[in-house]
Amino acid sequence: MALGPRLEIRQSQSLVMTPRLQQAIKLLALSNLELETHIAEALEANPLLEVGEVSREAGEEIALPGERESAPLMDSAGGEEAPLDVEASALDPEAAPGDADWGRAADSGGFDSELPDFENRQGEGPTLAEHLLDQIGAAARDTREALVAARLVGEIDEAGYFIGDIPALAGELAAPRAEVERGLALIQSLDPTGVGARGLAECLALQAREADRYDPCMARLIDNLEALAKGEIARLKRLCDVDDEDFADMLAELRGYDPKPGLKFGGGGEAAVVPDVLVMPGKDGGWTIALNEDSLPRLVVNRAYYLELKGGCTDRKSRAWLGEQLGEANWLIRALDQRARTILKVASEIVKRQAGFFREGVTAMKPLILRDVAEAIEMHESTVSRVTSNKYLACPRGTFEMKYFFSSGVAAADGEGASSEAVKARIRALVEKEDAKAVLSDEALVALLKADGFDLARRTVAKYREAIGIGSSAERRRAKRLAGVR
């Protein structure tokens, strides 16, 4: 075989990350507020774009000379056309399919019944709600408690106070009142101390307990804040049974507490969370799933202005500029439409998978991961992740972020799978009941969990045990011995 330079021709096909594809991916991940800003900037930059009514005629595109009626949003390396497919169909052009035996999907609004209240709070930056939600997973005993607490976070105002109604929320979630109260107690155990209180007295009491200063004297002082506001010092000292020095210390302690612990979060004004998807009971017993058309303006090309500008373009440079503006306008309209259809398609699969939640409440929630939805609708897992980030779904049970409906699961004997949080809760319960003289090893925990229907490896059990802060069997045995536990 001769050695030397030579020319070879090879043909290959690859996917190019064009600027328009990058913009399409960006549009998919934007929240409603961010997308509204993006659209406002596009309207300002492109004279051919305007906000118009939704109609077949308005949605039609003006084709450039020599351009096909519906140009692709992405090109392959070889110059051939390819459908917009971000990692195996990121912005699927097909509408979300309705399934006749579980419900139907609609791509527009128009519900006959009254829609739920959408005024959930969300501030800018690291909001109080985000801060609380980040803590719930580690603090909750099981998935049900975490889901209830996550719903109650939506009832916390900007100052950190709980403004919801426990009985009403219990009915909404189809959960016992005691479960909802445990969810609120979980929120009250989170940072910042005092959050989730139903009034100033409870807020201060939570902070006093955290500081280990909630003795009977402090409790009586907090219970009589009105008298303190009126300056009835002599009466308060008698009620608390303390002298001047102790009373001064109690007042100093009380003044050190934060009466509005939530205000340190959010960074600015509050904004309403506007749902992207609306879910309501359908007439056939299923669910009607629709995009919220009121959440964003719909864009159209101003045909009359285009024709007027076209008549005045006499040189090549002007015609090229006009063609570029028209191409950008047509592309953005198509990209926004495909974004909406993709969101609807993902939401339809979520509702199908979590139909029990919409019918029965949080107790019927099933384990669900991004991969399950991605495989069902033939999209990439990262695409589903983008779709569900900062997107909200409104239903008769409230308004929820779409990621709320996802929770990890482990293998179970019934074949349905079980939530990882449920496994952690069971491990915690087993360890709490173990005999000090017979501390459970990880192998013993594996056997007990298997008897409960959880099929886990020893290393998985060890991982879950460490995640919830439980030491090894040797560490627990030593701690129990030192504590004198029998």
Number of C-alpha atoms within 10 A of each C-alpha: 3 4 5 5 6 5 5 5 4 5 5 6 10 9 14 12 14 14 10 17 18 12 13 24 19 12 19 25 20 18 20 18 16 13 17 15 13 13 21 14 11 18 16 11 11 16 16 23 25 19 15 14 13 13 9 7 9 15 18 15 19 17 15 14 7 6 10 9 11 13 16 14 18 23 20 15 15 12 9 10 13 14 15 21 18 20 13 15 17 24 27 22 18 10 17 23 14 18 14 10 9 15 21 22 23 20 17 14 15 9 15 7 8 8 14 15 12 17 13 19 19 20 19 13 11 13 21 29 23 15 15 20 18 12 16 22 17 15 15 23 20 19 26 21 24 23 21 25 25 22 22 23 25 19 19 24 22 22 16 28 24 22 15 15 10 17 14 11 21 18 14 15 23 19 18 13 16 12 16 24 19 15 23 24 14 20 29 23 17 17 14 20 24 31 29 29 24 16 15 17 17 19 24 27 24 21 23 21 15 13 12 9 16 17 10 11 19 21 17 16 22 21 16 16 15 11 14 16 9 8 11 13 14 11 12 19 18 10 13 17 13 14 11 11 8 14 19 13 11 17 13 11 14 19 11 11 18 16 21 19 22 23 16 15 20 19 13 12 9 15 13 12 22 23 25 25 26 26 26 21 18 15 10 12 11 20 26 23 30 23 22 21 18 12 15 15 15 18 25 23 23 18 14 10 13 18 10 10 15 14 10 10 14 10 8 9 10 14 16 12 12 20 17 14 18 23 17 16 25 24 19 22 19 21 23 19 17 21 22 24 20 26 24 26 25 23 29 28 20 19 21 19 17 20 19 15 18 21 16 15 19 24 17 15 21 22 21 19 16 20 15 17 24 20 12 10 18 14 22 19 19 16 23 26 20 19 28 24 16 19 22 23 25 23 21 17 21 17 23 20 16 23 19 14 21 18 18 15 18 18 15 17 13 9 9 12 18 23 22 19 25 19 23 23 18 19 22 18 12 15 18 10 10 11 14 18 11 9 18 21 15 19 14 12 20 22 16 17 19 15 11 13 16 22 20 17 14 16 12 14 20 19 12 19 21 13 12 17 10 15 14 16 15 12 12 17 19 13 14 16 13 9 9 9 11 8
